Amino acid sequence: MSLFIGKYYTISEASKYVNADLSTLRRWEYEGRVKPLRTARNQRCYTQPCLTACILIKSDTQRKQNFYG
């Protein structure tokens, strides 16, 4: 059970919010970079702090791609 009180986002909503592909969000979870909550049906459930982390990961990834060319 989560102690977070606020809005929860589906992976589709999170994808649009972060402007990242669904597979990217799944990969970040697999790599341990983000940890979305899971519903009773095992569906991913993103919180606002999790979305903020995704945005930071995305910007860091883009910065590294620009640096390394």
Beta strands, then each sheet from edge to edge (+ up, - down):
strand 1: 37-38
strand 2: 44-45
sheet 1: 1+ 2-
end
